[in-house]
Amino acid sequence: MGGTGDPRYRALAIIERAHRGAVEAQFTGPLYLARGLGAQLDGPIAVVLRGVAVTLAVAGGHASALHLGDRSFDTLPDPASDIRALLDRDGQVYVITQDCALLAVPIDRMVDGVVPIDAGLLPDLVECSALVWFL
């Protein structure tokens, strides 16, 4: 993955928390933010999900609404949709295999196109990226 010269990715976004932007910030989760920032750049971006954020890449993990008392919040983010949008723009989404194993998240339940990688490859991704963001 590593190398010199032109970067492979315009930006690398590293996400370690699985904040979904549900009630606290109804308009954005970290994947949506990565999409928005990446859309402003001229080139593909990559996202690495590590820690509990690997759960964002699980297919079918989206809740359509959240009910708290008599209030309903139906503007919840859909992480799988954000991942597909990143992939559609020639981006890449990676999950750290060690974190998936630690949290018992099966790799075969990931959204199609998500690539599992060993944590030891993270420095190579940083090296081949023009910008690095921690979201």
Secondary structure, DSSP 8 states (H G I E B T S, - for coil): ---SSS-SEEEEEEE------SSTTTT--HHHHHHHHHHTSSS-EEEEE-GGGGGGGBTT---S-EEETTEEE-----HHHHHHHHHHTT-EEEEEHHHHHHTT--GGGB-TT-EEE-GGGHHHHHHTEEEEEE-
